Amino acid sequence: MKNKQTYFALASSALLMFMILGYLVKFYPGTLAGFDSSIQSGLRGELPDFMTACFRTVTVLGNAPVLISGVFLCVLFFALIKKWRAEAYFLAGNLLLIILFSTAFKYLYQRPRPDLVYLIERPLGPSFPSWHAASTFIIFTALMIIAAQRLRNPWLKYGAELLLMFLLVSVGLSRIYLGVHYPSDIIGGWLLGAALIAFLYPFYERKRFIWRFQSKQN
């Protein structure tokens, strides 16, 4: 694939930025205090009830049981009904990678949760990177790619992409608003998700091309 090196460069750049941010989190957390607190104060404000209800609802999309179940159903739909094998493997592979790497980095950096009033039950485990941000970034981005390639109706295609982008950003913001993550946790999650999907994408595209060609030949 002629653009493979471009995607590997993007993956390397995102991973490098993630590692730099992780280094600051681990060894110089004070350098991020002003950045994190300013965004937390601006986003949380006076905590109106309707915003709290909205963010409590949207944040559930990044809960592990919900996301894993949703991906499982999508994989079954792609593989068994639509016969989109490459798309099914792509989605499942992204989920497995983010579970592995997000969990490993959480326990490597061991960042405590924010010392704020939590508006949901206190999550288990360290804070950096945000699982919700990383997992929804990689899964929703994968679905946006699949929608762009497979949906023929332009209104349906762009509508699906905009909805997925809106949900991706909303889940990240919800974690800050609800008090369970620092803004830098969210950025770290997005960078990790971007690095992994950029690395996996060329392999997906190659398999997709080969399998589509083979099906036409058969």
N, C-alpha and C positions, 0 to 999 in steps of 0.2 A: 504493500500500500504506500503510495508515494508521499502521503502526508503523515506517515507514522512518526517520523522524527519530530514533526511539529507538535503532535500531541504528547510525545514523551517530554519535549521541552516544556510544554505547559504544565504537565504533571510535576516535573522537577522543580519548576518555579513555584508552584503552589505549595509543594512539600517543603521547599526551602523556607518560604514565608511562615509556614506552620511551625517549623522547627525553631526559627528565630523567635516567634511569639511564645512558643513553649519554653524556650530558654529564659526569656524574661519572666514568665510566670513562675518558673522554678527557682531562679536565682536572684532576680531583681523585681519582685512583685510590686514594689513601691512605685516603679516607673509607670505602671499601668493604672495606678489608683485614681489619678485625676481624670483620665480618659473614661474609665469605667463609671466612676461616681457621677460625672456630668451627664452621661447618657441615661444612667439609672434614674437620676433626679428628674430629667426632662421627660422621660417616658412614663414614669410611674405617677408623677403629679399628685393629685388629691385622690386618686384611686376611685373614680366613679363606679357605681355598682354595675352599670350595663357593660362597661369595658372589662371589668373583672369577669363577668359572666361570659363574654365573648372569648376572652383569652383562655379561660378555663376550658371552654369547649374546643377551641382550635388546637390547643396543646395536646389533646388526647390523640391527635393524628400521629404524633411522634412517639407515643407510648409503645414499648417493644411488642406487647401482645397484639395491639391493633395494627401496627405497621407490618409485622411478620405475617399476620393472617391475611392482610391485604395483598402483600406480595405473593403469598402462596396461591391465592385465588387468581391473581393476574397471570402467574406462571402456568397454572392449569388451563386458563382460558386461552393463552397464547399457544401453548403446546398441543392441547388436545382438540380445541375447537377451531382455532384459526390456522393451526399448523405452522406457526411462526417459531421454529426451534431456536433460531439465533436470538430473537427477542426474549424468549423464555430464559435461556442461559444467561443472557446479558443482565436481566433483572435479578435473577437469583445470585449470580456472581457478585454483583454490586452489593447486595444485602450481606452476603457472607464476608466480603472484604471489610465492610464498614463495621460489622459486629466485631471482627477480629482486631482491627487496628484501633478503633475507638476505645474498646475495652483495655487494650494493652497500653495505650497512651494515657488513659485516665489514671491507671495505677503506677505509671512511670512518673507522671508529674505530681500526683497527689495534692492537687489544689483544694483547699477547703471551700465549702459553699459560702456564698455571701452572708454576712451578718445583718440580715434584713428581716422584716416581717414577711413570712411566707403566706401566700394566698391559696396555696394548695398544700397537700401533705408533703412533708420534707422528703426529697428523694434520697435514695441510698447511693453511696459511692462518692468519689471525688467529683470535682466540678469541671475540670478542663481535660479535653474538649467536650462540648455539649453533645451528648448522644442524639438528642432530639434534632439539633441543628444539622449534625453530620449525616444522620440517617435520612432525614427528609430531603436534604439537599441532593444526595446521591440517587435516591429512589425517584423523587419527583423530576429531577433532571433527566434520568433515564427514560421516564415516561414521556417527557417532553420530546426527547429525541425520537422515540418510537412513534409518537403522534405526528411529528413533522414528516416522518418517512412513510407512514402507512395511511393516514387519513387523507382522503381525496377532496372532500368538501372543505374549501378554504375557511368558511365561517366556523365549522366544527373544529378544524385544525387549530386556528388561532385562538378560538375560545377555550379549547382544552389547554393550550400552552399558557394563556394568560391566567386561567384558574389555577393551574399547577404552580406557576410563579408566585401568585398571590398567596397561596397556602404555604409555600416554602418560606417566604419572608415572614408571614404571620406566625408560623410556629416558632421561628427564631425570636421574634419580638415578644412572643408570649412568655418565653422562658425568662426574659429580663423583667418583664412587667410583673410576673408572679413572684419574683424575688429569688428564684432558685439558681440563676446563673448570672455571671458577669457578662457584659457585652463582649469582652475579649474571648470568653468561652464560646460564644456564638460564632464569632469570626473564625476562631480556631476550628470549630466544627465544619464551617463552610469551606475553609481552605483544605481540610483533610478530605472532605467529600469531593471537592474539585480535583485534587491530586489523584485520587483513586479512579474516578470515572474517566479522567483524561488518559490515564494509563491503560485502562481496560478497553476503551472505545476502539482503538485500531484493531484489536483482536476480534471484537464483535463485528466490525465492518467486514473484515476478511472472511469470517465464517458466514456471514449473511450473504456475501457475494457468491461464495463457493456453493452454498446449499441452494440458493436460488438458481444458479446456473445448472446444478445437477438435476434439480427438479424439472427444469425446462428440457434438458437432454433426455430425461427418462420419459 
